[in-house]
Amino acid sequence: MSADHWGSAMPESSRHRMVGGLVGAGARHLAARLPVSRRAAALGLAGALVVGVTPAATTAATAAAAPAGAAPTVAVAPVAVAPAVSAPADALERRPGRRGPAIAARYSWEQAAPARLPDGSPNTLASKAVGIDDAGHVAGNSLDAAGTAVGSFLGAGRDSNWLPSAAGSFAGTVMAMAVAANGTVVGGANSIEASFPLWDRRGRLRLVLTPGSHYGPVPGAVNSSGVTAGVLVGVKVGQLFYGRPDRLRALPSLREGNYRVTGISETGTAVGSRHHPFMRNDGHYPEGIVFTAAGTENIKTTQTSTVDAISPNGRYLIGRVGPDLWEADRGRLAWVSTSREPVYLRGVGQLKARAVTDSGLVVGSNGERAALWQDGRLVDLNDRLRGLPRGWALTDVVAVAKSGALAVNATDASGRSIALKVSPSR
């Protein structure tokens, strides 16, 4: 991520070592609001005992996360999980299918945050997008001058609305962290809690109880079934969690590591990275991981790696692979898999992937510029946008909808962050 994300003034390489890339876009802000001594621990990045088992087939994992009418699990004992015969979410060594969005010739834009604050006054606050649903609604947060979230929203233009406030249920700042294709939003708080907020696709708020941890949960991703993946944060110990709101569980822990959760497919496969428990550069971390309710599996490579995104159908994984990914910008972007060696992408420049579609469209940032990549072609989104005010720049594409609409973060002439919905022009 660029250094302007969530108000952090720390250099990117240092911030990456400090918080391991964090858990989703919202977590970068949460880390910035905590004392330095607690940032790594509060995001599950100061140490974790993590399962090193192989997940079962995705269908079995989805069934395991189905509602059962029982109260959420409070504590889970380690359970051995038998290796699966075949690994989930393999990235095939062929070009992804052409169904789905492609890079458009031109794009139009509109601001994503509501034009007025809840009290009716004009909204002149900064804003950050964290995702977009398939209806084209951007999820994000409005921020005050200190970078503190003052409200979460879903929508764009005149159709943007504030999500019901969860501030009364948490001691600290509450903000949206991720959104599913159907509009389900999960959030987090920078305080010690045993729950996180979830807004359903109608905007109704509920609090999701989680297994206990010292600093509480940090959700990283959610799908349309409500299956949420994230990190339970402890004192020098973090643990992955996974499941639907009424069947959430902590994954058994057998291997040390810290975590970054970067996505989950509609079929229930979650992805992320495991980092060194003491943030040391020993040449073995980070490790790209794939996980479900059944357990966790590394991607296939002898080098250090990350998994930065997974397509909605769970078929395509994209990440970085290289001999030393301790520095955030190192390594090469590749299709990755739990059963096949990485397939390196051509023509990607310095692209940092934030999302990938079922058609192989990759979105993210190239330097400080919002960028799109598909079939060997890298495009600066700024060059394809109509009517952008003077002094504005698109800095990062954080997500893409099935229609090709994009959730984008930009800066205006004063350097203020602005969340945008960017749509292909007809």
C-alpha positions, 0 to 999 in steps of 0.5 A: 500500500502507498504511505497515504493509506489510512493516515500512516506516515510510516515508510511502506517497507517499514510499515509492511514489516510492522504490520505485515500488510494488515488485514484488509484496507480498513485495518490499516486505519485501525493500526494507525490509531493504536499505540506503536507498541500495540499495532503489530499485536492488535492485528495478529502480526506479533505472533501466532500459532497457526494450523499447517494442514490441508483444507478439504474440498470447498464444498465440504468447507462451505457445509461446515460453515453452515448455520446450525442454530448453536451459539458462536464458539467461545474456545476451540481446541486444536483438531487434526485435519486429514489432508485433502486429495486435491487442493482447493482454488487452483490457478490453472496454467492457462489464460483465465476465461473471458466471461466477466469485466474487461478494461474499458476504453473510457470511464466516468466517475462519481463520489462514493460518500454521501453528500451530507453528514448524518446531521444534514450538514455538507460532507467535506470530510476525506473518505476511503473506499474498501470495496464494491458490491455487484450492484455497484455500491462502494463501501467505505469510511469518512474520516476527520482531519486526524484520520479517524473514521466518523461514519461508514457508507455504502453506495455512490452519488445520490444513492449513497447512504450512511450505515447504521452506527455501531459506535455505541457497542464499541469503546473505540472507532468503528469502521467498515472493513470489507464488503461482499458481492451481495452488499454484506459489510463487515467492520472492526473497532480499534478497541478490545472487543469480542465481536465485530459489526456486520451490516446485511445487504439491507443495511441492518446491523448485528454484532457477531460474537467471536472466539476470545482473544486478547485484542479482539477480531480483525475481519479481513473479508466476507462473501455473500453467504456471510462467511467471514475470514480474519484474525483473532488478535492476542499478545504476541499470538494471533489466530485465523478465524472463519465461518458464518456469524452463527458458526464462527470458529478459530482455526487450530494452530500448529505453526507459528506465524502472523497473518494478513487476510486478503480475500474470500471467494463466493465458494468459501475459500479464503486467502492471505499470508503468514508472516514471521512471528517476530517480524524477522527476515529469515528468508522463509516468510512470508508464506502465501496461504489458502484456508477454509474451515477445514484448515490452512495450506501453503501455496506451492513454491520454494520461495517466499510468497503472498496471496493478494487476491482470489477471484469470486469463483475461487479459481484464480489466485494472484500473489507475489513470489520471490527469494526475499519478500521481506521488503513489500515491493520485491517479488514478481506478480504471478498466478499462484496455486496450492498444487502448481508452481507459480505462473508469472504475469508479463507486462505488470510493471510494479503493479500491486494487486488488490483484486482479481475477477473471474475473467482475469482482470487484475486491479490495484496500483502501479506506484502511486497510480491506479492501474488495471492489468489484463492479458499482458496489458497494463493501463493507468486508469487516470488516462481513461477517466473523463472529467477529473478535476485539475489536481486530482489523481486516482491512486488505487483501485481496491475492488471491481464489481461484476459489471466492471465498476470500480471502487477507487481511492483518489486524492484531490489538489489538497491531498485529501483522500476521496473515495470514488465509484468509477464505471465503464462509459457506455 
